[in-house]
């Protein structure tokens, strides 16, 4: 029984030594470190791509507003041409819509009310 235990422990020690030698020869420690660095770099690049996609959407929205909103276009032109100060803001002032043009209803007096007599 003791001899079998010693043989087993010796085999385990040889296997551990061969495993350590294999790890050192193949540079697995450096490879795993490189793998972790590459994964971190990929995550950073994914974050940059996400930020760039957000900026792209914001730019598309701004272009759409410039195409459809004359006040936005004026603000952009004034900003580019330096026709406005740094702290100036362009506001849209809209006039209220005119009231609907319906003719006033004629006012009729009730038939039972006496009409005033004309004096000549």
PDB file as gemmi writes it, atoms N, CA and C in Angstrom:
CRYST1    1.000    1.000    1.000  90.00  90.00  90.00 P 1                      
ATOM      1  N   UNK A   1       0.804  -1.172   0.000  1.00  0.00           N  
ATOM      2  CA  UNK A   1       0.000   0.000   0.000  1.00  0.00           C  
ATOM      3  C   UNK A   1       0.859   1.252   0.000  1.00  0.00           C  
ATOM      4  N   UNK A   2       1.927   1.273   0.815  1.00  0.00           N  
ATOM      5  CA  UNK A   2       2.801   2.430   0.855  1.00  0.00           C  
ATOM      6  C   UNK A   2       3.499   2.623  -0.474  1.00  0.00           C  
ATOM      7  N   UNK A   3       3.847   1.523  -1.088  1.00  0.00           N  
ATOM      8  CA  UNK A   3       4.565   1.606  -2.358  1.00  0.00           C  
ATOM      9  C   UNK A   3       3.652   2.212  -3.427  1.00  0.00           C  
ATOM     10  N   UNK A   4       2.376   1.880  -3.442  1.00  0.00           N  
ATOM     11  CA  UNK A   4       1.427   2.428  -4.411  1.00  0.00           C  
ATOM     12  C   UNK A   4       1.202   3.924  -4.191  1.00  0.00           C  
ATOM     13  N   UNK A   5       1.171   4.333  -2.933  1.00  0.00           N  
ATOM     14  CA  UNK A   5       0.991   5.749  -2.617  1.00  0.00           C  
ATOM     15  C   UNK A   5       2.202   6.559  -3.053  1.00  0.00           C  
ATOM     16  N   UNK A   6       3.381   6.016  -2.820  1.00  0.00           N  
ATOM     17  CA  UNK A   6       4.615   6.702  -3.228  1.00  0.00           C  
ATOM     18  C   UNK A   6       4.654   6.817  -4.747  1.00  0.00           C  
ATOM     19  N   UNK A   7       4.273   5.753  -5.439  1.00  0.00           N  
ATOM     20  CA  UNK A   7       4.269   5.771  -6.905  1.00  0.00           C  
ATOM     21  C   UNK A   7       3.261   6.816  -7.406  1.00  0.00           C  
ATOM     22  N   UNK A   8       2.107   6.874  -6.776  1.00  0.00           N  
ATOM     23  CA  UNK A   8       1.084   7.844  -7.184  1.00  0.00           C  
ATOM     24  C   UNK A   8       1.580   9.275  -6.974  1.00  0.00           C  
ATOM     25  N   UNK A   9       2.180   9.555  -5.818  1.00  0.00           N  
ATOM     26  CA  UNK A   9       2.693  10.890  -5.542  1.00  0.00           C  
ATOM     27  C   UNK A   9       3.823  11.258  -6.491  1.00  0.00           C  
ATOM     28  N   UNK A  10       4.684  10.288  -6.814  1.00  0.00           N  
ATOM     29  CA  UNK A  10       5.777  10.531  -7.761  1.00  0.00           C  
ATOM     30  C   UNK A  10       5.211  10.836  -9.149  1.00  0.00           C  
ATOM     31  N   UNK A  11       4.178  10.112  -9.555  1.00  0.00           N  
ATOM     32  CA  UNK A  11       3.554  10.356 -10.862  1.00  0.00           C  
ATOM     33  C   UNK A  11       2.910  11.743 -10.894  1.00  0.00           C  
ATOM     34  N   UNK A  12       2.284  12.129  -9.793  1.00  0.00           N  
ATOM     35  CA  UNK A  12       1.682  13.468  -9.724  1.00  0.00           C  
ATOM     36  C   UNK A  12       2.750  14.553  -9.800  1.00  0.00           C  
ATOM     37  N   UNK A  13       3.877  14.343  -9.122  1.00  0.00           N  
ATOM     38  CA  UNK A  13       4.960  15.326  -9.152  1.00  0.00           C  
ATOM     39  C   UNK A  13       5.540  15.446 -10.553  1.00  0.00           C  
ATOM     40  N   UNK A  14       5.714  14.308 -11.234  1.00  0.00           N  
ATOM     41  CA  UNK A  14       6.243  14.330 -12.611  1.00  0.00           C  
ATOM     42  C   UNK A  14       5.247  15.039 -13.536  1.00  0.00           C  
ATOM     43  N   UNK A  15       3.943  14.757 -13.362  1.00  0.00           N  
ATOM     44  CA  UNK A  15       2.926  15.406 -14.197  1.00  0.00           C  
ATOM     45  C   UNK A  15       2.911  16.918 -13.957  1.00  0.00           C  
ATOM     46  N   UNK A  16       3.061  17.339 -12.703  1.00  0.00           N  
ATOM     47  CA  UNK A  16       3.084  18.767 -12.391  1.00  0.00           C  
ATOM     48  C   UNK A  16       4.317  19.429 -12.993  1.00  0.00           C  
ATOM     49  N   UNK A  17       5.457  18.739 -12.918  1.00  0.00           N  
ATOM     50  CA  UNK A  17       6.691  19.292 -13.494  1.00  0.00           C  
ATOM     51  C   UNK A  17       6.569  19.407 -15.008  1.00  0.00           C  
ATOM     52  N   UNK A  18       6.003  18.371 -15.647  1.00  0.00           N  
ATOM     53  CA  UNK A  18       5.819  18.424 -17.100  1.00  0.00           C  
ATOM     54  C   UNK A  18       4.832  19.538 -17.483  1.00  0.00           C  
ATOM     55  N   UNK A  19       3.782  19.715 -16.696  1.00  0.00           N  
ATOM     56  CA  UNK A  19       2.811  20.788 -16.964  1.00  0.00           C  
ATOM     57  C   UNK A  19       3.453  22.165 -16.847  1.00  0.00           C  
ATOM     58  N   UNK A  20       4.275  22.354 -15.798  1.00  0.00           N  
ATOM     59  CA  UNK A  20       4.955  23.636 -15.619  1.00  0.00           C  
ATOM     60  C   UNK A  20       5.933  23.889 -16.758  1.00  0.00           C  
ATOM     61  N   UNK A  21       6.652  22.836 -17.165  1.00  0.00           N  
ATOM     62  CA  UNK A  21       7.589  22.963 -18.284  1.00  0.00           C  
ATOM     63  C   UNK A  21       6.838  23.314 -19.570  1.00  0.00           C  
ATOM     64  N   UNK A  22       5.693  22.672 -19.789  1.00  0.00           N  
ATOM     65  CA  UNK A  22       4.888  22.945 -20.978  1.00  0.00           C  
ATOM     66  C   UNK A  22       4.408  24.407 -20.985  1.00  0.00           C  
ATOM     67  N   UNK A  23       3.919  24.870 -19.811  1.00  0.00           N  
ATOM     68  CA  UNK A  23       3.452  26.255 -19.728  1.00  0.00           C  
ATOM     69  C   UNK A  23       4.575  27.242 -20.024  1.00  0.00           C  
ATOM     70  N   UNK A  24       5.767  26.943 -19.508  1.00  0.00           N  
ATOM     71  CA  UNK A  24       6.891  27.845 -19.719  1.00  0.00           C  
ATOM     72  C   UNK A  24       7.349  27.821 -21.170  1.00  0.00           C  
ATOM     73  N   UNK A  25       7.416  26.636 -21.769  1.00  0.00           N  
ATOM     74  CA  UNK A  25       7.889  26.503 -23.151  1.00  0.00           C  
ATOM     75  C   UNK A  25       6.937  27.184 -24.132  1.00  0.00           C  
ATOM     76  N   UNK A  26       5.672  27.041 -23.930  1.00  0.00           N  
ATOM     77  CA  UNK A  26       4.689  27.587 -24.865  1.00  0.00           C  
ATOM     78  C   UNK A  26       4.353  29.055 -24.581  1.00  0.00           C  
ATOM     79  N   UNK A  27       4.803  29.586 -23.480  1.00  0.00           N  
ATOM     80  CA  UNK A  27       4.534  30.980 -23.146  1.00  0.00           C  
ATOM     81  C   UNK A  27       3.060  31.252 -22.902  1.00  0.00           C  
ATOM     82  N   UNK A  28       2.388  30.319 -22.240  1.00  0.00           N  
ATOM     83  CA  UNK A  28       0.954  30.474 -22.025  1.00  0.00           C  
ATOM     84  C   UNK A  28       0.624  31.645 -21.094  1.00  0.00           C  
ATOM     85  N   UNK A  29       1.502  31.939 -20.156  1.00  0.00           N  
ATOM     86  CA  UNK A  29       1.252  33.073 -19.258  1.00  0.00           C  
ATOM     87  C   UNK A  29       1.219  34.373 -20.067  1.00  0.00           C  
ATOM     88  N   UNK A  30       2.213  34.535 -20.948  1.00  0.00           N  
ATOM     89  CA  UNK A  30       2.256  35.741 -21.775  1.00  0.00           C  
ATOM     90  C   UNK A  30       1.063  35.788 -22.726  1.00  0.00           C  
ATOM     91  N   UNK A  31       0.689  34.632 -23.243  1.00  0.00           N  
ATOM     92  CA  UNK A  31      -0.451  34.585 -24.159  1.00  0.00           C  
ATOM     93  C   UNK A  31      -1.757  34.958 -23.453  1.00  0.00           C  
ATOM     94  N   UNK A  32      -1.928  34.471 -22.231  1.00  0.00           N  
ATOM     95  CA  UNK A  32      -3.154  34.822 -21.508  1.00  0.00           C  
ATOM     96  C   UNK A  32      -3.153  36.310 -21.144  1.00  0.00           C  
ATOM     97  N   UNK A  33      -1.979  36.847 -20.776  1.00  0.00           N  
ATOM     98  CA  UNK A  33      -1.904  38.287 -20.508  1.00  0.00           C  
ATOM     99  C   UNK A  33      -2.249  39.084 -21.766  1.00  0.00           C  
ATOM    100  N   UNK A  34      -1.712  38.634 -22.890  1.00  0.00           N  
ATOM    101  CA  UNK A  34      -2.002  39.295 -24.166  1.00  0.00           C  
ATOM    102  C   UNK A  34      -3.488  39.185 -24.502  1.00  0.00           C  
ATOM    103  N   UNK A  35      -4.077  38.039 -24.223  1.00  0.00           N  
ATOM    104  CA  UNK A  35      -5.505  37.846 -24.475  1.00  0.00           C  
ATOM    105  C   UNK A  35      -6.338  38.828 -23.653  1.00  0.00           C  
ATOM    106  N   UNK A  36      -5.997  38.995 -22.379  1.00  0.00           N  
ATOM    107  CA  UNK A  36      -6.732  39.930 -21.526  1.00  0.00           C  
ATOM    108  C   UNK A  36      -6.564  41.371 -22.013  1.00  0.00           C  
ATOM    109  N   UNK A  37      -5.349  41.724 -22.426  1.00  0.00           N  
ATOM    110  CA  UNK A  37      -5.124  43.076 -22.948  1.00  0.00           C  
ATOM    111  C   UNK A  37      -5.935  43.302 -24.225  1.00  0.00           C  
ATOM    112  N   UNK A  38      -5.968  42.291 -25.089  1.00  0.00           N  
ATOM    113  CA  UNK A  38      -6.735  42.420 -26.330  1.00  0.00           C  
ATOM    114  C   UNK A  38      -8.230  42.551 -26.044  1.00  0.00           C  
ATOM    115  N   UNK A  39      -8.717  41.806 -25.066  1.00  0.00           N  
ATOM    116  CA  UNK A  39     -10.137  41.919 -24.709  1.00  0.00           C  
ATOM    117  C   UNK A  39     -10.459  43.316 -24.185  1.00  0.00           C  
ATOM    118  N   UNK A  40      -9.560  43.872 -23.362  1.00  0.00           N  
ATOM    119  CA  UNK A  40      -9.769  45.231 -22.854  1.00  0.00           C  
ATOM    120  C   UNK A  40      -9.743  46.242 -23.992  1.00  0.00           C  
ATOM    121  N   UNK A  41      -8.812  46.053 -24.943  1.00  0.00           N  
ATOM    122  CA  UNK A  41      -8.734  46.957 -26.095  1.00  0.00           C  
ATOM    123  C   UNK A  41     -10.010  46.863 -26.932  1.00  0.00           C  
ATOM    124  N   UNK A  42     -10.524  45.656 -27.098  1.00  0.00           N  
ATOM    125  CA  UNK A  42     -11.764  45.473 -27.863  1.00  0.00           C  
ATOM    126  C   UNK A  42     -12.917  46.193 -27.172  1.00  0.00           C  
ATOM    127  N   UNK A  43     -13.002  46.104 -25.858  1.00  0.00           N  
ATOM    128  CA  UNK A  43     -14.069  46.789 -25.124  1.00  0.00           C  
ATOM    129  C   UNK A  43     -13.938  48.307 -25.258  1.00  0.00           C  
ATOM    130  N   UNK A  44     -12.698  48.825 -25.213  1.00  0.00           N  
ATOM    131  CA  UNK A  44     -12.499  50.266 -25.403  1.00  0.00           C  
ATOM    132  C   UNK A  44     -12.953  50.693 -26.793  1.00  0.00           C  
ATOM    133  N   UNK A  45     -12.587  49.895 -27.801  1.00  0.00           N  
ATOM    134  CA  UNK A  45     -12.975  50.226 -29.177  1.00  0.00           C  
ATOM    135  C   UNK A  45     -14.491  50.139 -29.337  1.00  0.00           C  
ATOM    136  N   UNK A  46     -15.119  49.166 -28.701  1.00  0.00           N  
ATOM    137  CA  UNK A  46     -16.582  49.075 -28.763  1.00  0.00           C  
ATOM    138  C   UNK A  46     -17.224  50.313 -28.149  1.00  0.00           C  
ATOM    139  N   UNK A  47     -16.661  50.789 -27.044  1.00  0.00           N  
ATOM    140  CA  UNK A  47     -17.165  52.021 -26.433  1.00  0.00           C  
ATOM    141  C   UNK A  47     -17.005  53.213 -27.367  1.00  0.00           C  
ATOM    142  N   UNK A  48     -15.851  53.299 -28.042  1.00  0.00           N  
ATOM    143  CA  UNK A  48     -15.634  54.386 -28.998  1.00  0.00           C  
ATOM    144  C   UNK A  48     -16.632  54.295 -30.149  1.00  0.00           C  
ATOM    145  N   UNK A  49     -16.873  53.083 -30.643  1.00  0.00           N  
ATOM    146  CA  UNK A  49     -17.837  52.893 -31.735  1.00  0.00           C  
ATOM    147  C   UNK A  49     -19.225  53.325 -31.278  1.00  0.00           C  
ATOM    148  N   UNK A  50     -19.581  52.971 -30.052  1.00  0.00           N  
ATOM    149  CA  UNK A  50     -20.888  53.370 -29.516  1.00  0.00           C  
ATOM    150  C   UNK A  50     -20.990  54.895 -29.450  1.00  0.00           C  
ATOM    151  N   UNK A  51     -19.942  55.553 -28.935  1.00  0.00           N  
ATOM    152  CA  UNK A  51     -19.942  57.014 -28.855  1.00  0.00           C  
ATOM    153  C   UNK A  51     -20.037  57.643 -30.243  1.00  0.00           C  
ATOM    154  N   UNK A  52     -19.309  57.078 -31.201  1.00  0.00           N  
ATOM    155  CA  UNK A  52     -19.356  57.609 -32.566  1.00  0.00           C  
ATOM    156  C   UNK A  52     -20.733  57.414 -33.192  1.00  0.00           C  
ATOM    157  N   UNK A  53     -21.374  56.287 -32.896  1.00  0.00           N  
ATOM    158  CA  UNK A  53     -22.734  56.071 -33.404  1.00  0.00           C  
ATOM    159  C   UNK A  53     -23.704  57.091 -32.815  1.00  0.00           C  
ATOM    160  N   UNK A  54     -23.540  57.416 -31.527  1.00  0.00           N  
ATOM    161  CA  UNK A  54     -24.385  58.438 -30.910  1.00  0.00           C  
ATOM    162  C   UNK A  54     -24.162  59.796 -31.571  1.00  0.00           C  
ATOM    163  N   UNK A  55     -22.887  60.141 -31.804  1.00  0.00           N  
ATOM    164  CA  UNK A  55     -22.590  61.415 -32.466  1.00  0.00           C  
ATOM    165  C   UNK A  55     -23.153  61.441 -33.878  1.00  0.00           C  
ATOM    166  N   UNK A  56     -23.093  60.301 -34.568  1.00  0.00           N  
ATOM    167  CA  UNK A  56     -23.634  60.217 -35.922  1.00  0.00           C  
ATOM    168  C   UNK A  56     -25.137  60.463 -35.914  1.00  0.00           C  
ATOM    169  N   UNK A  57     -25.843  59.853 -34.974  1.00  0.00           N  
ATOM    170  CA  UNK A  57     -27.288  60.058 -34.878  1.00  0.00           C  
ATOM    171  C   UNK A  57     -27.615  61.515 -34.542  1.00  0.00           C  
ATOM    172  N   UNK A  58     -26.826  62.116 -33.637  1.00  0.00           N  
ATOM    173  CA  UNK A  58     -27.061  63.517 -33.291  1.00  0.00           C  
ATOM    174  C   UNK A  58     -26.819  64.415 -34.501  1.00  0.00           C  
ATOM    175  N   UNK A  59     -25.792  64.107 -35.272  1.00  0.00           N  
ATOM    176  CA  UNK A  59     -25.493  64.899 -36.461  1.00  0.00           C  
ATOM    177  C   UNK A  59     -26.584  64.734 -37.503  1.00  0.00           C  
ATOM    178  N   UNK A  60     -27.073  63.521 -37.681  1.00  0.00           N  
ATOM    179  CA  UNK A  60     -28.170  63.302 -38.627  1.00  0.00           C  
ATOM    180  C   UNK A  60     -29.416  64.083 -38.207  1.00  0.00           C  
ATOM    181  N   UNK A  61     -29.703  64.087 -36.910  1.00  0.00           N  
ATOM    182  CA  UNK A  61     -30.860  64.831 -36.411  1.00  0.00           C  
ATOM    183  C   UNK A  61     -30.669  66.330 -36.644  1.00  0.00           C  
ATOM    184  N   UNK A  62     -29.467  66.811 -36.427  1.00  0.00           N  
ATOM    185  CA  UNK A  62     -29.195  68.242 -36.662  1.00  0.00           C  
ATOM    186  C   UNK A  62     -29.347  68.587 -38.139  1.00  0.00           C  
ATOM    187  N   UNK A  63     -28.853  67.732 -39.020  1.00  0.00           N  
ATOM    188  CA  UNK A  63     -28.999  67.966 -40.460  1.00  0.00           C  
ATOM    189  C   UNK A  63     -30.475  67.973 -40.838  1.00  0.00           C  
ATOM    190  N   UNK A  64     -31.237  67.044 -40.280  1.00  0.00           N  
ATOM    191  CA  UNK A  64     -32.669  67.005 -40.578  1.00  0.00           C  
ATOM    192  C   UNK A  64     -33.344  68.298 -40.126  1.00  0.00           C  
ATOM    193  N   UNK A  65     -32.973  68.782 -38.931  1.00  0.00           N  
ATOM    194  CA  UNK A  65     -33.549  70.037 -38.446  1.00  0.00           C  
ATOM    195  C   UNK A  65     -33.126  71.210 -39.321  1.00  0.00           C  
ATOM    196  N   UNK A  66     -31.878  71.202 -39.784  1.00  0.00           N  
ATOM    197  CA  UNK A  66     -31.415  72.281 -40.658  1.00  0.00           C  
ATOM    198  C   UNK A  66     -32.177  72.285 -41.977  1.00  0.00           C  
ATOM    199  N   UNK A  67     -32.535  71.113 -42.458  1.00  0.00           N  
ATOM    200  CA  UNK A  67     -33.264  71.024 -43.722  1.00  0.00           C  
ATOM    201  C   UNK A  67     -34.726  71.445 -43.579  1.00  0.00           C  
ATOM    202  N   UNK A  68     -35.303  71.238 -42.411  1.00  0.00           N  
ATOM    203  CA  UNK A  68     -36.740  71.479 -42.264  1.00  0.00           C  
ATOM    204  C   UNK A  68     -37.081  72.723 -41.456  1.00  0.00           C  
ATOM    205  N   UNK A  69     -36.180  73.218 -40.650  1.00  0.00           N  
ATOM    206  CA  UNK A  69     -36.503  74.320 -39.746  1.00  0.00           C  
ATOM    207  C   UNK A  69     -35.720  75.572 -40.151  1.00  0.00           C  
ATOM    208  N   UNK A  70     -36.384  76.603 -40.657  1.00  0.00           N  
ATOM    209  CA  UNK A  70     -35.653  77.795 -41.088  1.00  0.00           C  
ATOM    210  C   UNK A  70     -34.975  78.530 -39.934  1.00  0.00           C  
ATOM    211  N   UNK A  71     -35.538  78.474 -38.747  1.00  0.00           N  
ATOM    212  CA  UNK A  71     -34.908  79.140 -37.604  1.00  0.00           C  
ATOM    213  C   UNK A  71     -33.598  78.448 -37.252  1.00  0.00           C  
ATOM    214  N   UNK A  72     -33.596  77.131 -37.300  1.00  0.00           N  
ATOM    215  CA  UNK A  72     -32.369  76.372 -37.029  1.00  0.00           C  
ATOM    216  C   UNK A  72     -31.313  76.688 -38.087  1.00  0.00           C  
ATOM    217  N   UNK A  73     -31.740  76.781 -39.343  1.00  0.00           N  
ATOM    218  CA  UNK A  73     -30.805  77.106 -40.423  1.00  0.00           C  
ATOM    219  C   UNK A  73     -30.243  78.510 -40.232  1.00  0.00           C  
ATOM    220  N   UNK A  74     -31.093  79.448 -39.850  1.00  0.00           N  
ATOM    221  CA  UNK A  74     -30.616  80.813 -39.617  1.00  0.00           C  
ATOM    222  C   UNK A  74     -29.615  80.848 -38.471  1.00  0.00           C  
ATOM    223  N   UNK A  75     -29.907  80.133 -37.405  1.00  0.00           N  
ATOM    224  CA  UNK A  75     -28.985  80.103 -36.266  1.00  0.00           C  
ATOM    225  C   UNK A  75     -27.641  79.523 -36.678  1.00  0.00           C  
ATOM    226  N   UNK A  76     -27.658  78.475 -37.495  1.00  0.00           N  
ATOM    227  CA  UNK A  76     -26.404  77.869 -37.946  1.00  0.00           C  
ATOM    228  C   UNK A  76     -25.622  78.830 -38.828  1.00  0.00           C  
ATOM    229  N   UNK A  77     -26.300  79.489 -39.753  1.00  0.00           N  
ATOM    230  CA  UNK A  77     -25.612  80.427 -40.648  1.00  0.00           C  
ATOM    231  C   UNK A  77     -25.054  81.598 -39.863  1.00  0.00           C  
ATOM    232  N   UNK A  78     -25.848  82.124 -38.952  1.00  0.00           N  
ATOM    233  CA  UNK A  78     -25.350  83.244 -38.147  1.00  0.00           C  
ATOM    234  C   UNK A  78     -24.156  82.823 -37.304  1.00  0.00           C  
ATOM    235  N   UNK A  79     -24.163  81.588 -36.820  1.00  0.00           N  
ATOM    236  CA  UNK A  79     -23.021  81.112 -36.039  1.00  0.00           C  
ATOM    237  C   UNK A  79     -21.782  80.922 -36.892  1.00  0.00           C  
ATOM    238  N   UNK A  80     -21.963  80.385 -38.101  1.00  0.00           N  
ATOM    239  CA  UNK A  80     -20.820  80.145 -38.990  1.00  0.00           C  
ATOM    240  C   UNK A  80     -20.241  81.467 -39.481  1.00  0.00           C  
ATOM    241  N   UNK A  81     -21.107  82.394 -39.870  1.00  0.00           N  
ATOM    242  CA  UNK A  81     -20.665  83.682 -40.417  1.00  0.00           C  
ATOM    243  C   UNK A  81     -20.306  84.686 -39.324  1.00  0.00           C  
ATOM    244  N   UNK A  82     -20.404  84.286 -38.096  1.00  0.00           N  
ATOM    245  CA  UNK A  82     -20.093  85.141 -36.954  1.00  0.00           C  
ATOM    246  C   UNK A  82     -20.985  86.387 -36.919  1.00  0.00           C  
ATOM    247  N   UNK A  83     -22.246  86.206 -37.269  1.00  0.00           N  
ATOM    248  CA  UNK A  83     -23.202  87.298 -37.206  1.00  0.00           C  
ATOM    249  C   UNK A  83     -23.894  87.356 -35.850  1.00  0.00           C  
ATOM    250  N   UNK A  84     -23.462  86.549 -34.924  1.00  0.00           N  
ATOM    251  CA  UNK A  84     -24.050  86.611 -33.593  1.00  0.00           C  
ATOM    252  C   UNK A  84     -22.937  86.477 -32.567  1.00  0.00           C  
ATOM    253  N   UNK A  85     -23.215  87.046 -31.417  1.00  0.00           N  
ATOM    254  CA  UNK A  85     -22.220  86.995 -30.351  1.00  0.00           C  
ATOM    255  C   UNK A  85     -22.213  85.603 -29.719  1.00  0.00           C  
ATOM    256  N   UNK A  86     -21.204  85.362 -28.910  1.00  0.00           N  
ATOM    257  CA  UNK A  86     -21.051  84.050 -28.272  1.00  0.00           C  
ATOM    258  C   UNK A  86     -22.241  83.709 -27.382  1.00  0.00           C  
ATOM    259  N   UNK A  87     -22.733  84.701 -26.635  1.00  0.00           N  
ATOM    260  CA  UNK A  87     -23.799  84.418 -25.674  1.00  0.00           C  
ATOM    261  C   UNK A  87     -25.192  84.648 -26.243  1.00  0.00           C  
ATOM    262  N   UNK A  88     -25.284  84.999 -27.517  1.00  0.00           N  
ATOM    263  CA  UNK A  88     -26.583  85.276 -28.124  1.00  0.00           C  
ATOM    264  C   UNK A  88     -27.283  83.976 -28.502  1.00  0.00           C  
ATOM    265  N   UNK A  89     -28.589  83.979 -28.346  1.00  0.00           N  
ATOM    266  CA  UNK A  89     -29.400  82.830 -28.742  1.00  0.00           C  
ATOM    267  C   UNK A  89     -30.450  83.311 -29.729  1.00  0.00           C  
ATOM    268  N   UNK A  90     -30.781  82.466 -30.676  1.00  0.00           N  
ATOM    269  CA  UNK A  90     -31.804  82.804 -31.659  1.00  0.00           C  
ATOM    270  C   UNK A  90     -33.105  82.163 -31.203  1.00  0.00           C  
ATOM    271  N   UNK A  91     -34.135  82.988 -31.093  1.00  0.00           N  
ATOM    272  CA  UNK A  91     -35.434  82.493 -30.665  1.00  0.00           C  
ATOM    273  C   UNK A  91     -36.426  82.599 -31.815  1.00  0.00           C  
ATOM    274  N   UNK A  92     -37.370  81.714 -31.834  1.00  0.00           N  
ATOM    275  CA  UNK A  92     -38.437  81.741 -32.832  1.00  0.00           C  
ATOM    276  C   UNK A  92     -39.619  82.490 -32.213  1.00  0.00           C  
ATOM    277  N   UNK A  93     -40.063  83.518 -32.916  1.00  0.00           N  
ATOM    278  CA  UNK A  93     -41.235  84.269 -32.473  1.00  0.00           C  
ATOM    279  C   UNK A  93     -42.305  84.047 -33.522  1.00  0.00           C  
ATOM    280  N   UNK A  94     -43.345  83.385 -33.135  1.00  0.00           N  
ATOM    281  CA  UNK A  94     -44.430  83.095 -34.060  1.00  0.00           C  
ATOM    282  C   UNK A  94     -45.643  83.917 -33.676  1.00  0.00           C  
ATOM    283  N   UNK A  95     -46.289  84.458 -34.687  1.00  0.00           N  
ATOM    284  CA  UNK A  95     -47.509  85.202 -34.444  1.00  0.00           C  
ATOM    285  C   UNK A  95     -48.650  84.210 -34.313  1.00  0.00           C  
ATOM    286  N   UNK A  96     -49.630  84.538 -33.468  1.00  0.00           N  
ATOM    287  CA  UNK A  96     -50.758  83.612 -33.338  1.00  0.00           C  
ATOM    288  C   UNK A  96     -51.535  83.574 -34.652  1.00  0.00           C  
ATOM    289  N   UNK A  97     -52.150  82.469 -34.955  1.00  0.00           N  
ATOM    290  CA  UNK A  97     -52.903  82.385 -36.207  1.00  0.00           C  
ATOM    291  C   UNK A  97     -54.086  83.350 -36.169  1.00  0.00           C  
ATOM    292  N   UNK A  98     -54.435  83.923 -37.327  1.00  0.00           N  
ATOM    293  CA  UNK A  98     -55.561  84.866 -37.332  1.00  0.00           C  
ATOM    294  C   UNK A  98     -56.851  84.129 -36.999  1.00  0.00           C  
ATOM    295  N   UNK A  99     -57.791  84.855 -36.394  1.00  0.00           N  
ATOM    296  CA  UNK A  99     -59.060  84.197 -36.060  1.00  0.00           C  
ATOM    297  C   UNK A  99     -59.795  83.835 -37.344  1.00  0.00           C  
ATOM    298  N   UNK A 100     -60.610  82.828 -37.303  1.00  0.00           N  
ATOM    299  CA  UNK A 100     -61.337  82.444 -38.510  1.00  0.00           C  
ATOM    300  C   UNK A 100     -62.282  83.561 -38.939  1.00  0.00           C  
ATOM    301  N   UNK A 101     -62.346  83.763 -40.225  1.00  0.00           N  
ATOM    302  CA  UNK A 101     -63.149  84.860 -40.759  1.00  0.00           C  
ATOM    303  C   UNK A 101     -64.570  84.389 -41.041  1.00  0.00           C  
ATOM    304  N   UNK A 102     -65.379  84.380 -40.029  1.00  0.00           N  
ATOM    305  CA  UNK A 102     -66.794  84.036 -40.196  1.00  0.00           C  
ATOM    306  C   UNK A 102     -67.588  85.319 -40.015  1.00  0.00           C  
ATOM    307  N   UNK A 103     -68.525  85.598 -40.902  1.00  0.00           N  
ATOM    308  CA  UNK A 103     -69.303  86.835 -40.754  1.00  0.00           C  
ATOM    309  C   UNK A 103     -70.144  86.756 -39.494  1.00  0.00           C  
ATOM    310  N   UNK A 104     -70.263  87.881 -38.811  1.00  0.00           N  
ATOM    311  CA  UNK A 104     -71.075  87.853 -37.593  1.00  0.00           C  
ATOM    312  C   UNK A 104     -72.534  87.584 -37.943  1.00  0.00           C  
ATOM    313  N   UNK A 105     -73.166  86.863 -37.109  1.00  0.00           N  
ATOM    314  CA  UNK A 105     -74.578  86.528 -37.331  1.00  0.00           C  
ATOM    315  C   UNK A 105     -75.420  87.779 -37.133  1.00  0.00           C  
ATOM    316  N   UNK A 106     -76.397  88.026 -38.028  1.00  0.00           N  
ATOM    317  CA  UNK A 106     -77.241  89.223 -37.848  1.00  0.00           C  
ATOM    318  C   UNK A 106     -78.074  89.081 -36.584  1.00  0.00           C  
ATOM    319  N   UNK A 107     -78.150  90.169 -35.887  1.00  0.00           N  
ATOM    320  CA  UNK A 107     -78.916  90.185 -34.648  1.00  0.00           C  
ATOM    321  C   UNK A 107     -80.341  90.593 -34.999  1.00  0.00           C  
ATOM    322  N   UNK A 108     -81.254  89.739 -34.764  1.00  0.00           N  
ATOM    323  CA  UNK A 108     -82.662  90.039 -35.035  1.00  0.00           C  
ATOM    324  C   UNK A 108     -83.363  90.248 -33.705  1.00  0.00           C  
ATOM    325  N   UNK A 109     -84.235  91.239 -33.712  1.00  0.00           N  
ATOM    326  CA  UNK A 109     -84.985  91.475 -32.488  1.00  0.00           C  
ATOM    327  C   UNK A 109     -86.172  90.528 -32.461  1.00  0.00           C  
ATOM    328  N   UNK A 110     -86.571  90.121 -31.307  1.00  0.00           N  
ATOM    329  CA  UNK A 110     -87.717  89.226 -31.227  1.00  0.00           C  
ATOM    330  C   UNK A 110     -88.971  89.914 -31.778  1.00  0.00           C  
ATOM    331  N   UNK A 111     -89.867  89.134 -32.394  1.00  0.00           N  
ATOM    332  CA  UNK A 111     -91.041  89.747 -33.031  1.00  0.00           C  
ATOM    333  C   UNK A 111     -91.995  90.413 -32.046  1.00  0.00           C  
ATOM    334  N   UNK A 112     -92.056  90.046 -30.792  1.00  0.00           N  
ATOM    335  CA  UNK A 112     -93.033  90.650 -29.909  1.00  0.00           C  
ATOM    336  C   UNK A 112     -92.541  91.975 -29.319  1.00  0.00           C  
ATOM    337  N   UNK A 113     -91.352  92.403 -29.593  1.00  0.00           N  
ATOM    338  CA  UNK A 113     -90.882  93.673 -29.057  1.00  0.00           C  
ATOM    339  C   UNK A 113     -91.315  94.809 -29.998  1.00  0.00           C  
ATOM    340  N   UNK A 114     -91.925  95.825 -29.467  1.00  0.00           N  
ATOM    341  CA  UNK A 114     -92.350  96.930 -30.334  1.00  0.00           C  
ATOM    342  C   UNK A 114     -91.142  97.695 -30.857  1.00  0.00           C  
ATOM    343  N   UNK A 115     -91.218  98.099 -32.113  1.00  0.00           N  
ATOM    344  CA  UNK A 115     -90.158  98.862 -32.758  1.00  0.00           C  
ATOM    345  C   UNK A 115     -90.347 100.342 -32.401  1.00  0.00           C  
ATOM    346  N   UNK A 116     -89.272 101.067 -32.171  1.00  0.00           N  
ATOM    347  CA  UNK A 116     -89.430 102.494 -31.893  1.00  0.00           C  
ATOM    348  C   UNK A 116     -89.954 103.218 -33.143  1.00  0.00           C  
ATOM    349  N   UNK A 117     -90.808 104.159 -32.944  1.00  0.00           N  
ATOM    350  CA  UNK A 117     -91.397 104.909 -34.058  1.00  0.00           C  
ATOM    351  C   UNK A 117     -90.405 105.934 -34.568  1.00  0.00           C  
ATOM    352  N   UNK A 118     -90.430 106.125 -35.879  1.00  0.00           N  
ATOM    353  CA  UNK A 118     -89.524 107.088 -36.487  1.00  0.00           C  
ATOM    354  C   UNK A 118     -90.113 108.480 -36.337  1.00  0.00           C  
ATOM    355  N   UNK A 119     -89.302 109.394 -36.046  1.00  0.00           N  
ATOM    356  CA  UNK A 119     -89.757 110.775 -35.919  1.00  0.00           C  
ATOM    357  C   UNK A 119     -89.258 111.571 -37.104  1.00  0.00           C  
ATOM    358  N   UNK A 120     -90.162 112.353 -37.702  1.00  0.00           N  
ATOM    359  CA  UNK A 120     -89.795 113.196 -38.847  1.00  0.00           C  
ATOM    360  C   UNK A 120     -89.730 114.623 -38.460  1.00  0.00           C  
TER     361      UNK A 120                                                      
END                                                                             
